[in-house]
């Protein structure tokens, strides 16, 4: 998704990462939904920590000219009512980590080439946040907590196909 992007095409980088954050959020919610009372795997805890980084990345990108006013789209990854299995959860978590590890360098390069200050600032912040997102999904950041204003910003989705924050 991010390989081959020209860092000088700031709008394209912002929109690609924006879509990636929406997909990462959907993957994380799916992984969290795989945790059940009979089979806790720790995905809910990781998702709870990771959503802080997802939110902050989205907030930074929403301040750029390219993403301002856009809402995150959450893809349906499993049919409604179906509980994802352990392999699906592991695959989803690995996908988020891969995205985050690719997004960090991509946004940092785009920040260096950005001509608009808000784009430069937002993309620079996203580089560090992407590294933190990957760390959350590896289980290395166990204490993040997302507290957002109520009502939530219109660009921040809490649900995808019946899967919520739990």
Buried (B, 14 or more C-beta within 10 A) or exposed (E): BBEEBEBEEBBBBBBBBBBBBBBBBBBBBBBBBBBEEEEEBBBBBBBBBBBBBBBBBBBBBBBBBBBEEBBBBBEEBBEEEBBBEEEBBBBBBEBBBBBBBBBBBBBBBBBEBBEEEBBBBBBBBBBBBBBBBBBBBBEEBEEBEBEEEEEEEEBBBEEBBEBEEE
